[in-house]
Protein backbone atom coordinates (compact mmCIF):
# COMPACT_ATOMS: atom_id res chain seq x y z
CA UNK A 1 0.00 0.00 0.00
CA UNK A 2 2.88 2.37 0.78
CA UNK A 3 4.30 1.94 -2.76
CA UNK A 4 0.89 2.81 -4.26
CA UNK A 5 0.79 6.20 -2.46
CA UNK A 6 4.35 7.04 -3.52
CA UNK A 7 3.49 6.22 -7.12
CA UNK A 8 0.25 8.28 -6.96
CA UNK A 9 2.13 11.25 -5.44
CA UNK A 10 4.74 11.05 -8.20
CA UNK A 11 2.07 11.00 -10.92
CA UNK A 12 0.27 14.00 -9.34
CA UNK A 13 3.59 15.87 -9.15
CA UNK A 14 4.42 15.15 -12.80
CA UNK A 15 0.95 16.09 -14.08
CA UNK A 16 0.93 19.24 -11.94
CA UNK A 17 4.32 20.29 -13.29
CA UNK A 18 3.21 19.75 -16.89
CA UNK A 19 0.04 21.80 -16.35
CA UNK A 20 2.03 24.59 -14.67
CA UNK A 21 4.54 24.70 -17.58
CA UNK A 22 1.77 24.69 -20.19
CA UNK A 23 -0.15 27.53 -18.54
CA UNK A 24 3.03 29.56 -18.04
CA UNK A 25 3.99 29.13 -21.69
CA UNK A 26 0.55 30.17 -22.91
CA UNK A 27 0.52 33.31 -20.77
CA UNK A 28 4.04 34.26 -21.84
CA UNK A 29 3.44 33.93 -25.58
CA UNK A 30 -0.05 35.44 -25.60
CA UNK A 31 -0.16 38.76 -27.41
CA UNK A 32 -2.94 41.19 -28.16
CA UNK A 33 -3.59 43.05 -31.39
CA UNK A 34 -3.69 46.81 -30.82
CA UNK A 35 -3.88 49.86 -33.02
CA UNK A 36 -1.46 52.74 -32.46
CA UNK A 37 -4.24 54.77 -30.82
CA UNK A 38 -5.05 51.91 -28.42
CA UNK A 39 -1.37 51.47 -27.61
CA UNK A 40 -1.05 55.18 -26.77
CA UNK A 41 -4.04 54.93 -24.40
CA UNK A 42 -2.59 51.96 -22.49
CA UNK A 43 -1.14 53.23 -19.19
CA UNK A 44 1.05 50.15 -18.68
CA UNK A 45 2.10 49.61 -22.31
CA UNK A 46 5.85 49.91 -21.72
CA UNK A 47 7.44 46.50 -21.35
CA UNK A 48 4.23 44.60 -22.10
CA UNK A 49 4.23 42.24 -25.08
CA UNK A 50 1.73 43.41 -27.72
CA UNK A 51 1.10 43.32 -31.46
CA UNK A 52 0.62 46.69 -33.14
CA UNK A 53 -0.87 47.23 -36.58
CA UNK A 54 -0.53 50.11 -38.98
CA UNK A 55 0.63 51.14 -42.42
CA UNK A 56 4.35 51.46 -43.13
CA UNK A 57 5.09 55.17 -43.57
CA UNK A 58 6.51 55.68 -47.10
CA UNK A 59 10.21 56.53 -47.05
CA UNK A 60 10.69 55.57 -43.40
CA UNK A 61 12.37 52.17 -43.86
CA UNK A 62 16.10 52.26 -43.08
CA UNK A 63 18.47 49.33 -42.66
CA UNK A 64 21.53 49.38 -40.44
CA UNK A 65 23.13 45.96 -40.65
CA UNK A 66 20.60 43.43 -39.38
CA UNK A 67 18.45 46.14 -37.73
CA UNK A 68 15.53 47.65 -39.65
CA UNK A 69 13.94 50.91 -38.53
CA UNK A 70 10.61 52.20 -39.83
CA UNK A 71 7.46 54.03 -38.78
CA UNK A 72 3.94 52.68 -38.60
CA UNK A 73 1.16 55.18 -39.15
CA UNK A 74 -2.53 55.16 -38.46
CA UNK A 75 -4.38 58.30 -39.52
CA UNK A 76 -2.25 61.11 -38.00
CA UNK A 77 -0.52 58.91 -35.41
CA UNK A 78 3.01 57.58 -35.88
CA UNK A 79 4.97 54.87 -34.05
CA UNK A 80 8.71 54.35 -34.49
CA UNK A 81 9.62 50.66 -34.74
CA UNK A 82 12.99 48.94 -34.53
CA UNK A 83 13.07 45.36 -35.81
CA UNK A 84 16.03 43.29 -34.72
CA UNK A 85 14.58 39.79 -35.12
CA UNK A 86 16.40 36.86 -36.64
CA UNK A 87 13.75 36.05 -39.26
CA UNK A 88 14.01 37.78 -42.65
CA UNK A 89 11.38 40.41 -43.37
CA UNK A 90 8.46 39.30 -45.56
CA UNK A 91 8.63 40.08 -49.28
CA UNK A 92 5.43 42.11 -48.93
CA UNK A 93 7.02 44.47 -46.38
CA UNK A 94 7.28 47.71 -48.36
CA UNK A 95 6.40 51.40 -48.15
CA UNK A 96 2.66 51.79 -47.67
CA UNK A 97 1.99 48.11 -46.87
CA UNK A 98 -0.04 47.05 -43.89
CA UNK A 99 2.18 45.60 -41.19
CA UNK A 100 1.88 43.97 -37.80
CA UNK A 101 4.79 44.41 -35.38
CA UNK A 102 5.10 41.96 -32.48
CA UNK A 103 7.21 43.03 -29.51
CA UNK A 104 7.39 45.49 -26.62
CA UNK A 105 7.12 49.25 -26.31
CA UNK A 106 10.27 50.70 -24.80
CA UNK A 107 10.27 53.41 -22.12
CA UNK A 108 11.48 55.86 -24.79
CA UNK A 109 8.31 55.31 -26.86
CA UNK A 110 10.08 53.27 -29.55
CA UNK A 111 8.55 49.87 -30.29
CA UNK A 112 11.10 47.03 -30.17
CA UNK A 113 9.80 44.34 -32.54
CA UNK A 114 11.08 40.81 -32.85
CA UNK A 115 8.51 39.66 -35.43
CA UNK A 116 7.01 41.45 -38.43
CA UNK A 117 4.07 40.39 -40.57
CA UNK A 118 3.10 42.30 -43.69
CA UNK A 119 0.28 42.24 -46.19
CA UNK A 120 0.33 43.75 -49.65
CA UNK A 121 -3.11 45.25 -50.21
CA UNK A 122 -2.80 45.22 -54.00
CA UNK A 123 -2.36 41.45 -53.91
CA UNK A 124 -5.93 41.03 -52.65
CA UNK A 125 -7.67 43.65 -54.79
CA UNK A 126 -9.62 42.82 -57.92
CA UNK A 127 -8.04 43.51 -61.29
CA UNK A 128 -9.20 46.78 -62.86
CA UNK A 129 -12.38 46.41 -64.91
CA UNK A 130 -13.57 43.19 -63.29
CA UNK A 131 -17.25 42.81 -62.51
CA UNK A 132 -18.33 41.59 -59.01
CA UNK A 133 -19.38 38.17 -60.37
CA UNK A 134 -15.96 37.71 -62.00
CA UNK A 135 -14.21 38.61 -58.72
CA UNK A 136 -16.02 35.87 -56.82
CA UNK A 137 -15.39 33.34 -59.57
CA UNK A 138 -11.70 34.27 -59.68
CA UNK A 139 -11.82 34.96 -63.43
N, C-alpha and C positions, 0 to 999 in steps of 0.2 A: 504494500500500500504506500509506503514511503517513496518508492521509486516513481509511482504514478503521479504523486503530487510534485515531485521535482520536474518530471517531464512536462506536466501541465503548466507549471510556472515558467519553464523555459519557452514553451510554445507561446504563452501570453506575452512574454517579454519580446520575443522575435516579432510577433504580429504587431504589437504596440510600437516597436521601433520602426517597422516598415510604414505603418500608418503615419507616424510622426514625420518621417522623412518625406513621404508623399505630400502631405499637407504643407510642409515647409517649402518644398519645391514649387508647388502650385502658387502659393502666396508670393514667392520671390519672383517668379517669372510673369506674373499677371500684370498686364499693362492696360491702361485705359486710353481710348482715343479722345483727344481734345482738340479743339480749334485754338488758334492763337488767342482769341478773345477770352475763351474759357481758361486757358493757361494763365493769362494775366490776372484773372479774378481769383485764382487759387491762392489763399494766404500761405499755404505750406508747400508750394510748388517746388521750391529749391531742394534738390537732393532726392526728390521723389521720382520714381521711374514712371514715365508717361510716353504716350505716342502723340505726336503733334502733326496735324495736317495743314497744308497750305499749298500755294503755287510758288514755284521757284522764281524769284525775282530775276528778270532778264538782265544779263551782264554781271550778276553777282557771284558767279561760280569762279573760284580761284583754287589752284592746286599748289600745295607746297610740299613736295615729296609725296608721302602717303596720306597726308592730311588734306581734306577738301573743305573749303569754307564757302558758304553761300547763305542767302537770306530767303526765308519763307515769307510770303505775304498773304494777307487775307484782308480784302478791302483796303483800308488805309493803315492797317497794322503790319509791322515787320518784326521778324524774329531772326536773329543771327544764329547760325548753326555751324558747328564744327564737327565734321565726320572723321573719325580716326579708326574706324572698324577695319577688320582684316578682310572682309568680303569685298569683292570688286563692286563698284556702283552699277546699277542696272543700265542697260543700253538706252532705256527710255528716259533716263535722268538727263534732262536738258533744260535750257532756259524756257520758262513758261509752263513746264509740265507740272502736273499735280504730284506732290510727294508727301510721304509719310516718314517722319523722323522718329526713331525709337531711342530713347536715352533719358538723360536727366538734365534739368535746368540748373546751371551753375549759379552761385551767389552773385556773380557779376551780370546775370541776365542773359548769358550766352548759353545756348542749348548744346550739350555735349552728346552727340548721337553715336551709337555704335552699330545701328542698322538703318538702312535707307530703303524704302520701297518707292517706286515711281510708276506713274501711269501716263501714257501718251494719249491725250484726248482725241487726237485726230485718228488714231488707230481704231476707235470705236464709233466714229461718226459715219453716216451714210455717204456714199459717193455723190458728188454733185449731180443733180438732175434725176435722182432715183425717186420713184413714187413710193408711198408707204407700204403698199403690198409687196413691192420688190425688195424693200428693206427686210421685211419679215422672212421672205423666202430666201434671202441671201443671194439674189440674182445680181 
